Amino acid sequence: MGHIRKDIDWWRNNQEQCISLVAGKNERLVGVIQIVECGNMKHLFVHPEFQRRRMASSLVDAALTKCRNKAGGGTVKLNSSNFAIPFYKKYDFVQTGEARPLPGGCVPFEFRF
């Protein structure tokens, strides 16, 4: 949890370098995505109650569009949990290396514009 707090503090001081979007439902925060410098997806979370309702898809679509418009090209990299691998493959993210043995998995992926 400490790394998330550190990332939030960094974001507060460097907002111009991030694509940060939130999703809400009935005035509740239910999802968030953060892509740093249009190249490193740091966070994609959707509250379990709202998963499998296209909330994550909407966040990824919007964030990738903003990155494409801002950067014009390049790649977005991320480390996926084992659970999310099919989701990222659906978006044409490509696995770029071997999984690291961390709790929940840590599989490197990238998306090319």
N, C-alpha and C positions, 0 to 999 in steps of 0.2 A: 504494500500500500504506500510505502514511503516514496517509491519512484513516481507514483501518480501525483502525489502532493508536490513533488519537485517539478514535474512537468506542468502542473497547473500554475505554479509560481513563475516558471519560465515564460509560460504563455502570457501571463498578466503583464510582463515587462517587454514582450516581443510580439505583440499581436499582429503587427504588420508582416511578419514572416510566416504566418500560419493561415491555413484554411481551417477554421473551426466552425462547425455547424451543430445545431441541436435540433432534436425533434420533440414535439410536445403533443400531448393528448389531454384534453380537458384540464388545461392549465398545469399539467404535470410534466416534468422533464423525464422523457422515457428513452432518449437515445442521444448519442454524441459521437462525432467523428472529428479527428484532428490530424491534419497532414502538415508537417513542418517543412517549410521552404519548398513546397510542391514536389517533395521527393521522398519523404519518409512518413508513412502512415503510423502514427504513434498510438492512436486509440480508435477503436470502433466498439461501442457498447450499446446494447439495447436491453432494456429491462426485460427479464424473462417473461413477464406477463404479455409483452408486446412482440415477442419474437415470432417469426414465421408469418408476419403480416406485411411484409415488404418495407418495413421501417428501415432496416439496415440497407436494403437495396436503394431506397430513396436517398439516404445519406451518402452512400458511395457514388451514386449517379451525380448528385449535385456537387460533391467535393471534387470528383474527377473532372467535371465540366469546368469548375472554377480554376482548377490547376491547369487544365489545357488552355483556357483563356489567358491566364496569368503568365504561364511559362512558355506556352507555344509548343513545347515538345519535351522530350526527356522521359524519365521513368519515375514511378512511385514504387518504393520498396516497403515491405512489411515483413513481420514475423507472425505467422499464423499458428493458432492452436490446432491440434489435430482435428477437433470438432468442426472448425471453420474451413478446412481445406476445400470441400466441394463448393462452398459459397464463393471463394475467391477464384476457383477454376471456372465457374460460370461467368465471371467477369473477365475472362481471358488473362488473369494473372498467371504467370508461369513460375513454377518452382525453380529456384536458382541454385540450390545446394541441398546438402543432406540435413535432415532433421537433427536438432540438438536434443539430448535427453534431459529436458526440463519438465517439471510438473505441467501436465496439460499439453505438452508438445511445444515445439518452437521450429517452425518450418519456414525457411526464407522464400519469399515470392517477390515478383516485380511485375508491374504493368507498364507497357511502353505506349506512349502516345504516337 
